[in-house]
């Protein structure tokens, strides 16, 4: 599981939580994003290799933006 901590006003990356086997691998990318003051859209739009654990960083950013394609969302009743 990967979760970003995002400033709601600026959309800047403030922190990241990563849990699971191999979680140590994408930590360096998360640290870099935090240190450089990256915005969540920049992380979401960065190319991540598939299948790798690091692509969960982009997926979590896309989920924050409401752009994740791998999350089932039932249609809302109209």
C-alpha positions as semicolon CSV with decimal commas, in nm:
position;residue;x (nm);y (nm);z (nm)
1;X;0,000;0,000;0,000
2;X;0,125;0,345;-0,088
3;X;-0,021;0,671;0,035
4;X;0,092;1,029;-0,024
5;X;0,047;1,313;0,223
6;X;-0,049;1,617;0,014
7;X;-0,094;1,984;0,105
8;X;-0,460;2,047;0,010
9;X;-0,397;2,407;-0,095
10;X;-0,076;2,379;-0,298
11;X;-0,095;2,008;-0,396
12;X;0,269;1,978;-0,286
13;X;0,396;1,639;-0,166
14;X;0,458;1,651;0,211
15;X;0,514;1,286;0,297
16;X;0,462;0,927;0,192
17;X;0,375;0,598;0,358
18;X;0,471;0,270;0,192
19;X;0,392;-0,074;0,335
20;X;0,462;-0,415;0,189
21;X;0,739;-0,649;0,078
22;X;0,998;-0,449;-0,114
23;X;0,874;-0,118;0,025
24;X;1,232;-0,004;0,070
25;X;1,286;0,016;-0,306
26;X;1,058;0,311;-0,391
27;X;1,144;0,506;-0,074
28;X;1,424;0,689;-0,252
29;X;1,180;0,824;-0,510
30;X;0,942;0,938;-0,236
31;X;1,225;1,112;-0,050
32;X;1,336;1,288;-0,368
33;X;0,980;1,407;-0,442
34;X;0,945;1,546;-0,090
35;X;1,288;1,711;-0,085
36;X;1,243;1,877;-0,425
37;X;0,897;2,007;-0,335
38;X;0,723;1,811;-0,610
39;X;0,354;1,850;-0,676
40;X;0,129;1,546;-0,681
41;X;0,050;1,592;-1,052
42;X;0,421;1,571;-1,134
43;X;0,447;1,237;-0,956
44;X;0,131;1,107;-1,125
45;X;0,254;1,206;-1,471
46;X;0,607;1,065;-1,427
47;X;0,682;0,746;-1,616
48;X;0,715;0,444;-1,388
49;X;0,814;0,098;-1,514
50;X;0,554;-0,178;-1,506
51;X;0,535;-0,412;-1,322
52;X;0,728;-0,262;-1,033
53;X;0,656;-0,151;-0,680
54;X;0,759;0,205;-0,773
55;X;0,457;0,244;-0,998
56;X;0,238;0,243;-0,685
57;X;0,375;0,594;-0,620
58;X;0,226;0,717;-0,947
59;X;-0,093;0,519;-0,884
60;X;-0,143;0,673;-0,541
61;X;-0,084;1,020;-0,685
62;X;-0,334;0,952;-0,965
63;X;-0,586;0,827;-0,708
64;X;-0,546;1,152;-0,515
65;X;-0,622;1,346;-0,833
66;X;-0,919;1,123;-0,918
67;X;-0,743;0,995;-1,231
68;X;-0,659;0,638;-1,129
69;X;-0,773;0,387;-1,389
70;X;-0,717;0,079;-1,171
71;X;-0,972;0,165;-0,902
72;X;-1,330;0,047;-0,934
73;X;-1,579;0,323;-0,872
74;X;-1,945;0,233;-0,910
75;X;-2,157;0,476;-1,108
76;X;-2,347;0,729;-0,908
77;X;-2,725;0,728;-0,924
78;X;-2,853;1,026;-1,120
